[in-house]
Amino acid sequence: MFALRPVLVADRDVLEEQAFHRMISLERKRTERSGKPFLLMLVDTGSEHLAHRDLRMLKDLVSALVRTTRETDVLGWYRTDTVFGVMFTEIAPEERSTILSTMLVRVSATLRGQLTSDQFNKINISFHLFPEEWDVRTTERPSNPTLYPDLVKRDESKKFFTAVKRVMDVGGSLAALLLLAPFFGLIALAIKLTSKGPVFFRQDRIGQYGVPFTFLKFRSMFINNDASQHRDYVRKHIAGEAERKLSNVNGEAVYKLVDDPRITRVGAFLRRTSLDELPQFLNVLVGHMSLVGPRPPIAYEVEAYDLWHRRRLLEAKPGITGLWQINGRNRVAFDDMVRLDLAYAQTWSPWLDVQILLRTPRAVVDGAH
Protein backbone atom coordinates (compact mmCIF):
# COMPACT_ATOMS: atom_id res chain seq x y z
CA MET A 1 0.00 0.00 0.00
CA PHE A 2 1.27 3.47 -0.82
CA ALA A 3 1.42 6.51 1.50
CA LEU A 4 -1.64 8.35 0.26
CA ARG A 5 -3.71 8.30 3.42
CA PRO A 6 -1.08 9.64 5.90
CA VAL A 7 -0.47 12.64 3.62
CA LEU A 8 -4.17 13.50 3.68
CA VAL A 9 -4.64 13.09 7.42
CA ALA A 10 -2.58 16.23 8.05
CA ASP A 11 -5.18 18.15 6.02
CA ARG A 12 -8.40 16.36 7.00
CA ASP A 13 -9.12 13.03 8.68
CA VAL A 14 -9.55 10.27 6.10
CA LEU A 15 -10.62 7.04 7.76
CA GLU A 16 -9.23 3.61 7.11
CA GLU A 17 -11.65 1.02 5.68
CA GLN A 18 -12.63 -0.60 8.98
CA ALA A 19 -13.12 2.73 10.74
CA PHE A 20 -15.17 4.11 7.82
CA HIS A 21 -17.44 1.06 7.86
CA ARG A 22 -17.90 1.58 11.59
CA MET A 23 -18.87 5.21 10.98
CA ILE A 24 -21.49 4.12 8.42
CA SER A 25 -23.00 1.85 11.07
CA LEU A 26 -23.03 4.67 13.65
CA GLU A 27 -24.52 7.11 11.16
CA ARG A 28 -27.37 4.69 10.42
CA LYS A 29 -28.18 4.64 14.14
CA ARG A 30 -28.04 8.46 14.34
CA THR A 31 -30.47 8.66 11.45
CA GLU A 32 -32.77 6.20 13.21
CA ARG A 33 -32.94 8.61 16.15
CA SER A 34 -32.93 11.96 14.35
CA GLY A 35 -34.90 11.12 11.21
CA LYS A 36 -32.34 13.07 9.15
CA PRO A 37 -31.10 11.05 6.14
CA PHE A 38 -27.49 10.75 5.07
CA LEU A 39 -26.02 10.23 1.63
CA LEU A 40 -23.13 7.84 0.99
CA MET A 41 -21.16 8.68 -2.13
CA LEU A 42 -18.68 6.13 -3.45
CA VAL A 43 -16.00 6.96 -5.99
CA ASP A 44 -14.64 3.78 -7.56
CA THR A 45 -11.24 4.34 -9.12
CA GLY A 46 -11.08 0.92 -10.77
CA SER A 47 -8.95 -2.09 -9.87
CA GLU A 48 -6.35 -1.97 -7.14
CA HIS A 49 -3.56 -2.31 -9.69
CA LEU A 50 -4.87 0.71 -11.60
CA ALA A 51 -4.92 2.74 -8.40
CA HIS A 52 -1.27 1.91 -7.71
CA ARG A 53 -0.22 2.99 -11.18
CA ASP A 54 -2.15 6.24 -11.03
CA LEU A 55 -1.19 7.54 -7.59
CA ARG A 56 -1.32 11.16 -8.74
CA MET A 57 -4.90 10.79 -9.94
CA LEU A 58 -5.96 9.40 -6.59
CA LYS A 59 -4.32 12.24 -4.71
CA ASP A 60 -6.00 14.81 -6.95
CA LEU A 61 -9.36 13.06 -6.64
CA VAL A 62 -9.32 12.83 -2.86
CA SER A 63 -8.00 16.39 -2.48
CA ALA A 64 -10.87 17.65 -4.62
CA LEU A 65 -13.42 15.78 -2.54
CA VAL A 66 -11.92 17.09 0.70
CA ARG A 67 -12.32 20.68 -0.52
CA THR A 68 -15.90 20.03 -1.66
CA THR A 69 -17.25 18.56 1.58
CA ARG A 70 -18.28 20.10 4.89
CA GLU A 71 -16.25 19.54 8.04
CA THR A 72 -19.14 17.50 9.43
CA ASP A 73 -19.08 15.09 6.47
CA VAL A 74 -17.15 11.86 6.93
CA LEU A 75 -14.43 10.80 4.49
CA GLY A 76 -12.76 7.40 4.25
CA TRP A 77 -11.91 4.31 2.27
CA TYR A 78 -14.91 2.09 1.58
CA ARG A 79 -12.49 -0.35 -0.05
CA THR A 80 -8.85 0.40 0.68
CA ASP A 81 -7.09 2.48 -2.01
CA THR A 82 -9.76 1.58 -4.57
CA VAL A 83 -13.17 2.93 -3.53
CA PHE A 84 -13.26 6.26 -1.72
CA GLY A 85 -16.36 7.24 0.26
CA VAL A 86 -17.95 10.40 1.56
CA MET A 87 -20.94 10.50 3.93
CA PHE A 88 -22.94 13.71 3.63
CA THR A 89 -24.63 13.73 7.02
CA GLU A 90 -27.80 15.24 8.47
CA ILE A 91 -29.56 16.01 5.22
CA ALA A 92 -32.82 17.89 5.73
CA PRO A 93 -35.76 15.53 5.03
CA GLU A 94 -37.23 17.99 2.52
CA GLU A 95 -34.01 17.73 0.46
CA ARG A 96 -34.36 13.96 0.07
CA SER A 97 -35.94 14.10 -3.38
CA THR A 98 -33.33 16.51 -4.82
CA ILE A 99 -30.11 15.64 -3.01
CA LEU A 100 -28.96 12.93 -5.45
CA SER A 101 -29.11 15.11 -8.56
CA THR A 102 -27.68 18.11 -6.69
CA MET A 103 -24.66 16.20 -5.38
CA LEU A 104 -24.00 14.46 -8.71
CA VAL A 105 -23.81 17.81 -10.50
CA ARG A 106 -21.64 19.38 -7.80
CA VAL A 107 -19.18 16.50 -7.43
CA SER A 108 -18.90 15.88 -11.18
CA ALA A 109 -18.12 19.55 -11.78
CA THR A 110 -15.48 19.56 -9.04
CA LEU A 111 -13.77 16.41 -10.29
CA ARG A 112 -13.87 17.53 -13.93
CA GLY A 113 -12.09 20.71 -12.89
CA GLN A 114 -9.43 18.79 -10.98
CA LEU A 115 -8.85 15.71 -13.17
CA THR A 116 -8.01 15.24 -16.82
CA SER A 117 -10.69 13.85 -19.12
CA ASP A 118 -8.90 10.50 -19.20
CA GLN A 119 -8.71 10.36 -15.40
CA PHE A 120 -12.34 11.37 -14.98
CA ASN A 121 -13.52 8.68 -17.41
CA LYS A 122 -11.77 6.00 -15.33
CA ILE A 123 -13.84 6.58 -12.22
CA ASN A 124 -17.38 5.56 -11.35
CA ILE A 125 -19.52 7.58 -8.93
CA SER A 126 -22.51 6.08 -7.12
CA PHE A 127 -24.88 7.48 -4.49
CA HIS A 128 -26.70 5.57 -1.74
CA LEU A 129 -29.32 7.32 0.38
CA PHE A 130 -30.23 6.13 3.87
CA PRO A 131 -32.91 5.32 4.87
CA GLU A 132 -33.96 3.44 1.77
CA GLU A 133 -37.54 3.46 0.55
CA TRP A 134 -38.74 -0.04 1.44
CA ASP A 135 -41.43 -1.64 -0.70
CA VAL A 136 -42.06 -4.97 1.01
CA ARG A 137 -44.88 -5.95 -1.33
CA THR A 138 -42.55 -6.84 -4.19
CA THR A 139 -40.16 -9.75 -4.67
CA GLU A 140 -37.12 -7.44 -4.80
CA ARG A 141 -34.81 -6.90 -1.84
CA PRO A 142 -35.60 -3.38 -0.54
CA SER A 143 -32.48 -3.02 1.60
CA ASN A 144 -29.32 -1.74 -0.09
CA PRO A 145 -26.36 -3.96 0.93
CA THR A 146 -23.89 -1.15 0.12
CA LEU A 147 -25.17 0.73 3.17
CA TYR A 148 -24.40 -2.22 5.47
CA PRO A 149 -20.70 -3.08 4.93
CA ASP A 150 -20.33 -3.86 8.65
CA LEU A 151 -22.99 -6.58 8.43
CA VAL A 152 -21.41 -7.99 5.26
CA LYS A 153 -18.05 -8.22 7.04
CA ARG A 154 -19.68 -9.78 10.10
CA ASP A 155 -21.36 -12.45 7.99
CA GLU A 156 -18.09 -13.20 6.20
CA SER A 157 -16.28 -13.62 9.53
CA LYS A 158 -18.93 -16.10 10.71
CA LYS A 159 -19.11 -18.28 7.61
CA PHE A 160 -18.17 -21.41 9.52
CA PHE A 161 -20.74 -20.82 12.26
CA THR A 162 -23.34 -19.96 9.61
CA ALA A 163 -22.65 -23.30 7.93
CA VAL A 164 -23.04 -25.03 11.30
CA LYS A 165 -26.36 -23.24 11.83
CA ARG A 166 -27.59 -24.37 8.42
CA VAL A 167 -26.63 -27.99 9.20
CA MET A 168 -28.54 -27.71 12.47
CA ASP A 169 -31.53 -26.26 10.62
CA VAL A 170 -31.64 -28.99 7.98
CA GLY A 171 -31.03 -31.82 10.43
CA GLY A 172 -33.43 -30.46 13.02
CA SER A 173 -36.26 -29.75 10.57
CA LEU A 174 -35.93 -33.18 8.91
CA ALA A 175 -35.98 -34.92 12.28
CA ALA A 176 -38.99 -32.90 13.41
CA LEU A 177 -40.93 -33.59 10.21
CA LEU A 178 -40.28 -37.33 10.49
CA LEU A 179 -41.10 -37.57 14.21
CA LEU A 180 -44.18 -35.38 13.99
CA ALA A 181 -45.59 -36.88 10.78
CA PRO A 182 -48.42 -38.68 12.65
CA PHE A 183 -49.51 -35.38 14.21
CA PHE A 184 -49.63 -33.79 10.76
CA GLY A 185 -52.25 -36.34 9.71
CA LEU A 186 -54.35 -35.96 12.86
CA ILE A 187 -54.25 -32.18 12.75
CA ALA A 188 -55.15 -32.13 9.06
CA LEU A 189 -58.13 -34.41 9.73
CA ALA A 190 -59.35 -32.25 12.63
CA ILE A 191 -59.14 -29.10 10.52
CA LYS A 192 -61.04 -30.62 7.59
CA LEU A 193 -63.79 -32.10 9.80
CA THR A 194 -64.53 -28.86 11.68
CA SER A 195 -64.32 -26.07 9.09
CA LYS A 196 -64.29 -25.48 5.36
CA GLY A 197 -61.06 -24.60 3.62
CA PRO A 198 -57.51 -25.85 3.09
CA VAL A 199 -55.43 -27.57 5.75
CA PHE A 200 -52.48 -25.21 5.35
CA PHE A 201 -52.53 -21.45 5.71
CA ARG A 202 -50.16 -19.68 3.30
CA GLN A 203 -49.22 -16.08 3.83
CA ASP A 204 -46.57 -13.71 2.49
CA ARG A 205 -44.16 -12.85 5.29
CA ILE A 206 -41.07 -10.66 5.25
CA GLY A 207 -37.76 -12.48 5.62
CA GLN A 208 -34.16 -11.44 6.04
CA TYR A 209 -33.15 -8.21 4.27
CA GLY A 210 -36.84 -7.49 3.63
CA VAL A 211 -37.30 -10.25 1.03
CA PRO A 212 -40.81 -11.79 1.13
CA PHE A 213 -41.45 -15.54 1.20
CA THR A 214 -44.46 -17.85 1.54
CA PHE A 215 -45.00 -18.70 5.20
CA LEU A 216 -46.77 -21.94 6.20
CA LYS A 217 -48.99 -22.75 9.18
CA PHE A 218 -51.87 -25.10 9.88
CA ARG A 219 -55.03 -23.12 9.22
CA SER A 220 -56.52 -21.92 12.49
CA MET A 221 -59.00 -19.38 11.09
CA PHE A 222 -62.17 -19.45 9.06
CA ILE A 223 -61.59 -18.75 5.37
CA ASN A 224 -62.39 -15.37 3.78
CA ASN A 225 -61.95 -13.57 7.09
CA ASP A 226 -61.42 -9.83 7.57
CA ALA A 227 -57.88 -8.99 8.73
CA SER A 228 -58.61 -5.31 9.43
CA GLN A 229 -59.06 -5.81 13.18
CA HIS A 230 -55.71 -7.60 13.46
CA ARG A 231 -54.01 -5.01 11.26
CA ASP A 232 -55.28 -2.14 13.42
CA TYR A 233 -54.24 -3.87 16.65
CA VAL A 234 -50.77 -4.67 15.32
CA ARG A 235 -50.17 -1.07 14.29
CA LYS A 236 -51.20 0.13 17.74
CA HIS A 237 -48.94 -2.49 19.33
CA ILE A 238 -45.95 -1.38 17.25
CA ALA A 239 -46.64 2.28 18.11
CA GLY A 240 -46.81 1.41 21.82
CA GLU A 241 -50.49 2.35 22.00
CA ALA A 242 -52.06 -1.09 22.43
CA GLU A 243 -53.41 -2.20 25.77
CA ARG A 244 -52.71 -5.64 27.16
CA LYS A 245 -55.76 -7.86 27.46
CA LEU A 246 -56.47 -10.73 29.83
CA SER A 247 -55.85 -14.08 28.17
CA ASN A 248 -58.59 -16.69 28.14
CA VAL A 249 -55.95 -19.37 28.75
CA ASN A 250 -54.23 -18.38 31.97
CA GLY A 251 -55.68 -14.98 32.84
CA GLU A 252 -52.39 -13.15 32.19
CA ALA A 253 -52.32 -9.79 30.41
CA VAL A 254 -50.99 -10.20 26.87
CA TYR A 255 -50.42 -8.14 23.73
CA LYS A 256 -52.74 -9.96 21.34
CA LEU A 257 -56.32 -10.09 20.19
CA VAL A 258 -58.45 -11.99 22.67
CA ASP A 259 -61.69 -13.66 21.53
CA ASP A 260 -60.65 -13.21 17.89
CA PRO A 261 -63.79 -14.16 15.91
CA ARG A 262 -61.67 -15.39 13.02
CA ILE A 263 -60.29 -18.34 15.02
CA THR A 264 -61.96 -21.75 14.77
CA ARG A 265 -62.48 -24.02 17.78
CA VAL A 266 -59.73 -26.38 16.62
CA GLY A 267 -57.61 -23.37 15.65
CA ALA A 268 -57.74 -22.02 19.20
CA PHE A 269 -56.30 -25.29 20.51
CA LEU A 270 -53.63 -25.37 17.80
CA ARG A 271 -52.54 -21.83 18.62
CA ARG A 272 -52.55 -22.39 22.38
CA THR A 273 -50.27 -25.43 21.98
CA SER A 274 -48.25 -23.93 19.07
CA LEU A 275 -49.12 -26.98 16.95
CA ASP A 276 -50.17 -24.62 14.14
CA GLU A 277 -46.48 -23.73 13.78
CA LEU A 278 -45.34 -27.24 12.78
CA PRO A 279 -45.43 -26.66 8.96
CA GLN A 280 -42.77 -23.99 9.41
CA PHE A 281 -40.20 -26.79 9.57
CA LEU A 282 -40.75 -26.91 5.79
CA ASN A 283 -39.81 -23.21 5.61
CA VAL A 284 -36.66 -24.03 7.56
CA LEU A 285 -35.82 -26.96 5.30
CA VAL A 286 -35.91 -24.84 2.13
CA GLY A 287 -33.90 -22.04 3.75
CA HIS A 288 -36.46 -19.26 4.16
CA MET A 289 -36.29 -19.56 7.93
CA SER A 290 -34.06 -20.93 10.66
CA LEU A 291 -34.96 -22.95 13.73
CA VAL A 292 -33.98 -19.93 15.83
CA GLY A 293 -34.39 -16.28 14.93
CA PRO A 294 -36.83 -13.34 14.95
CA ARG A 295 -40.44 -14.03 14.01
CA PRO A 296 -41.16 -13.06 10.36
CA PRO A 297 -43.66 -10.18 10.15
CA ILE A 298 -46.53 -9.50 7.74
CA ALA A 299 -46.04 -6.69 5.19
CA TYR A 300 -48.46 -4.35 6.95
CA GLU A 301 -46.49 -4.79 10.16
CA VAL A 302 -43.25 -3.71 8.47
CA GLU A 303 -45.01 -0.70 6.96
CA ALA A 304 -45.81 0.43 10.53
CA TYR A 305 -42.21 -0.03 11.78
CA ASP A 306 -40.09 2.77 13.12
CA LEU A 307 -36.80 2.95 11.24
CA TRP A 308 -34.81 1.16 13.94
CA HIS A 309 -37.28 -1.75 14.00
CA ARG A 310 -36.06 -2.76 10.52
CA ARG A 311 -32.80 -3.97 12.01
CA ARG A 312 -34.50 -7.12 13.28
CA LEU A 313 -34.98 -8.11 9.61
CA LEU A 314 -31.49 -7.14 8.52
CA GLU A 315 -29.35 -8.76 11.17
CA ALA A 316 -30.75 -12.30 11.37
CA LYS A 317 -32.78 -14.83 9.40
CA PRO A 318 -36.31 -15.31 10.80
CA GLY A 319 -36.92 -18.35 12.96
CA ILE A 320 -39.55 -20.59 14.53
CA THR A 321 -38.40 -19.79 18.06
CA GLY A 322 -36.13 -17.20 19.63
CA LEU A 323 -35.33 -15.10 22.68
CA TRP A 324 -38.78 -13.48 22.50
CA GLN A 325 -40.58 -16.83 22.74
CA ILE A 326 -38.64 -17.95 25.82
CA ASN A 327 -38.73 -14.54 27.54
CA GLY A 328 -42.38 -13.70 27.82
CA ARG A 329 -43.71 -13.95 24.27
CA ASN A 330 -47.01 -12.01 24.03
CA ARG A 331 -46.44 -10.47 27.46
CA VAL A 332 -43.54 -8.43 26.00
CA ALA A 333 -44.02 -4.96 24.49
CA PHE A 334 -43.07 -4.63 20.82
CA ASP A 335 -39.98 -2.47 21.36
CA ASP A 336 -38.69 -4.95 23.93
CA MET A 337 -39.29 -7.79 21.47
CA VAL A 338 -37.16 -5.96 18.89
CA ARG A 339 -34.41 -5.44 21.48
CA LEU A 340 -34.43 -9.19 22.20
CA ASP A 341 -34.14 -9.91 18.47
CA LEU A 342 -31.20 -7.52 18.13
CA ALA A 343 -29.51 -8.97 21.22
CA TYR A 344 -29.83 -12.41 19.63
CA ALA A 345 -28.34 -11.23 16.32
CA GLN A 346 -25.39 -9.55 18.06
CA THR A 347 -24.54 -12.47 20.37
CA TRP A 348 -25.56 -15.37 18.15
CA SER A 349 -23.65 -18.64 18.25
CA PRO A 350 -24.60 -22.31 17.68
CA TRP A 351 -24.49 -22.83 21.45
CA LEU A 352 -26.99 -20.00 22.00
CA ASP A 353 -29.31 -21.66 19.45
CA VAL A 354 -29.07 -24.94 21.37
CA GLN A 355 -29.93 -23.18 24.63
CA ILE A 356 -32.97 -21.49 23.09
CA LEU A 357 -34.17 -24.74 21.50
CA LEU A 358 -33.88 -26.57 24.82
CA ARG A 359 -35.90 -23.89 26.63
CA THR A 360 -38.62 -23.64 23.96
CA PRO A 361 -40.73 -26.72 24.95
CA ARG A 362 -41.07 -25.37 28.51
CA ALA A 363 -42.11 -21.94 27.13
CA VAL A 364 -44.75 -23.61 24.94
CA VAL A 365 -46.15 -25.62 27.87
CA ASP A 366 -46.24 -22.54 30.11
CA GLY A 367 -48.04 -20.57 27.42
CA ALA A 368 -50.64 -23.30 26.95
CA HIS A 369 -51.77 -23.25 30.59
Sequence and secondary structure as in RCSB ss.txt:
>XXXX:A:sequence
MFALRPVLVADRDVLEEQAFHRMISLERKRTERSGKPFLLMLVDTGSEHLAHRDLRMLKDLVSALVRTTRETDVL
GWYRTDTVFGVMFTEIAPEERSTILSTMLVRVSATLRGQLTSDQFNKINISFHLFPEEWDVRTTERPSNPTLYPD
LVKRDESKKFFTAVKRVMDVGGSLAALLLLAPFFGLIALAIKLTSKGPVFFRQDRIGQYGVPFTFLKFRSMFINN
DASQHRDYVRKHIAGEAERKLSNVNGEAVYKLVDDPRITRVGAFLRRTSLDELPQFLNVLVGHMSLVGPRPPIAY
EVEAYDLWHRRRLLEAKPGITGLWQINGRNRVAFDDMVRLDLAYAQTWSPWLDVQILLRTPRAVVDGAH
>XXXX:A:secstr
  SHHHHHHTTS  B HHHHHHHHHHHHHHHHHH   EEEEEEE   HHHHHHTHHHHHHHHHHHHHHS TTSEE
EEEETTTEEEEEE    GGGTTTHHHHHHHHHHHHHHHHS HHHHHH EEEEEEES    TTSSS  S GGG HH
HHHHHHHTHHHHHHHHHHHHHHHHHHHHHTHHHHHHHHHHHHHHSSS SEEEEEEE GGG EEEEEEE  B TT 
  HHHHHHHHHHHTT    EE TTT  EESS SS TTB HHHHHHHHHTGGGTTHHHHHHHTSSEEES    BHH
HHHT  GGGGHHHHSS  EEE HHHHTTGGGS HHHHHHHHHHHHHH  HHHHHHHHHHHHHHHHHHT 
